[in-house]
Amino acid sequence: MSVWSAVLLAACVCVGLKAFGYLIPARLLEAPRPARISDLLTVALLAALVAVQSLGAGQAVMVDARVPAVLVAAGLLWLRQSFLVVVVAAAAVAALLRLAGWAA
C-alpha cells in the first residue's frame, strides 16, 4: 500500500466517522453524562498533546527549553493573562534558555 493510498483511506474513514456522527440523535448527546465525558475527554486529549509535544523527541523523552516555557505559559494562563502575553512570554523564555545554552 502506497502512502497516498493510506492517506486516501484515512480521509475516507474520517468522512465516514463524521457522517456517522450526524446519525446519532441529539437527545443522546445533550444528556448530562455524555456532555461531561466529552468535555473531560477534550481536556485530556489536549493535555496529552501538550505533554507529547513538550517532552517528546522521537522515541525519547527530552527535557529542554520547552518545559520551562510551558510552565511559564501555564502560570500566566492561571493568572488569566491574555493569550498574546502568554505566547510571547513562553517564546521569550525558550529563546533565552536556548541562547544561554541550557537546551538545544
Backbone torsions as a table, in degrees:
resi	resn	phi	psi	omega
1	MET	NA	128.4	-179.4
2	SER	-80.2	168.7	-179.7
3	VAL	-62.8	-41.1	-177.9
4	TRP	-68.8	-31.6	175.5
5	SER	-66.4	-40.2	178.3
6	ALA	-66.1	-40.0	178.3
7	VAL	-64.3	-44.4	179.3
8	LEU	-63.8	-41.9	177.8
9	LEU	-62.9	-44.1	179.0
10	ALA	-63.5	-39.4	178.0
11	ALA	-63.8	-42.1	179.0
12	CYS	-64.9	-40.0	177.8
13	VAL	-63.5	-41.6	179.1
14	CYS	-63.7	-42.9	177.9
15	VAL	-64.3	-40.0	178.2
16	GLY	-63.4	-43.0	177.9
17	LEU	-64.2	-39.9	178.4
18	LYS	-64.8	-43.0	178.8
19	ALA	-64.7	-37.7	178.5
20	PHE	-64.4	-33.9	179.1
21	GLY	-61.6	-31.4	179.0
22	TYR	-72.6	-17.2	179.9
23	LEU	-82.3	-15.2	-180.0
24	ILE	-77.0	127.8	-179.4
25	PRO	-61.5	141.8	-177.4
26	ALA	-62.4	-32.1	-177.9
27	ARG	-64.2	-28.3	177.0
28	LEU	-71.8	-35.3	-178.0
29	LEU	-82.0	-22.1	-178.8
30	GLU	-88.1	-5.5	177.0
31	ALA	-65.0	152.8	-175.5
32	PRO	-60.0	-41.6	-175.6
33	ARG	-67.2	-50.9	177.1
34	PRO	-62.0	-34.6	178.2
35	ALA	-64.9	-42.1	179.2
36	ARG	-66.5	-41.5	179.0
37	ILE	-62.8	-44.3	-179.3
38	SER	-66.5	-35.5	175.9
39	ASP	-63.9	-46.9	-179.5
40	LEU	-68.1	-36.5	179.3
41	LEU	-64.9	-38.2	178.1
42	THR	-62.8	-44.8	179.7
43	VAL	-64.9	-42.0	-179.2
44	ALA	-64.8	-42.1	179.1
45	LEU	-66.5	-39.8	177.8
46	LEU	-65.7	-40.9	177.8
47	ALA	-63.9	-39.7	177.7
48	ALA	-65.3	-40.5	178.2
49	LEU	-62.8	-43.9	178.5
50	VAL	-62.7	-42.9	-179.6
51	ALA	-64.0	-44.3	-179.3
52	VAL	-66.0	-43.4	-179.1
53	GLN	-71.8	-26.9	-178.9
54	SER	-84.9	-33.5	-174.2
55	LEU	-110.5	-12.0	-173.9
56	GLY	-87.0	140.2	172.8
57	ALA	-143.2	85.2	-174.3
58	GLY	71.2	-121.8	179.5
59	GLN	-97.8	2.7	-176.3
60	ALA	-109.7	163.0	173.0
61	VAL	-100.5	126.6	-177.4
62	MET	-127.9	125.9	175.5
63	VAL	-97.9	112.2	179.5
64	ASP	-135.7	-153.8	-174.6
65	ALA	-66.3	-16.7	-179.6
66	ARG	-68.8	-33.6	-176.8
67	VAL	-65.8	-51.7	176.4
68	PRO	-62.4	-33.0	178.1
69	ALA	-64.3	-41.2	177.4
70	VAL	-67.5	-37.9	177.9
71	LEU	-64.9	-40.2	176.5
72	VAL	-64.2	-43.6	178.7
73	ALA	-61.4	-42.7	179.5
74	ALA	-63.9	-41.6	178.2
75	GLY	-63.6	-42.2	178.9
76	LEU	-68.3	-36.4	175.8
77	LEU	-66.1	-37.1	177.8
78	TRP	-64.1	-33.0	177.3
79	LEU	-82.9	3.9	176.9
80	ARG	62.9	41.7	174.5
81	GLN	-79.0	162.4	179.9
82	SER	-70.3	157.8	-176.5
83	PHE	-61.8	-39.0	-179.7
84	LEU	-62.7	-42.1	177.7
85	VAL	-63.0	-41.9	-179.6
86	VAL	-62.0	-47.7	-177.8
87	VAL	-65.2	-45.5	-178.7
88	VAL	-64.5	-43.0	-179.8
89	ALA	-65.0	-43.4	179.4
90	ALA	-65.0	-41.4	178.3
91	ALA	-64.8	-39.0	178.8
92	ALA	-65.2	-42.4	178.5
93	VAL	-61.3	-47.3	179.8
94	ALA	-62.7	-42.7	-178.8
95	ALA	-65.4	-42.5	179.9
96	LEU	-66.5	-38.8	177.6
97	LEU	-66.5	-38.9	177.3
98	ARG	-68.6	-37.6	177.4
99	LEU	-63.8	-36.8	179.2
100	ALA	-75.6	-8.5	178.0
101	GLY	85.6	10.2	-177.9
102	TRP	-70.8	-33.7	-177.5
103	ALA	-145.5	155.9	-178.8
104	ALA	-72.8	NA	NA
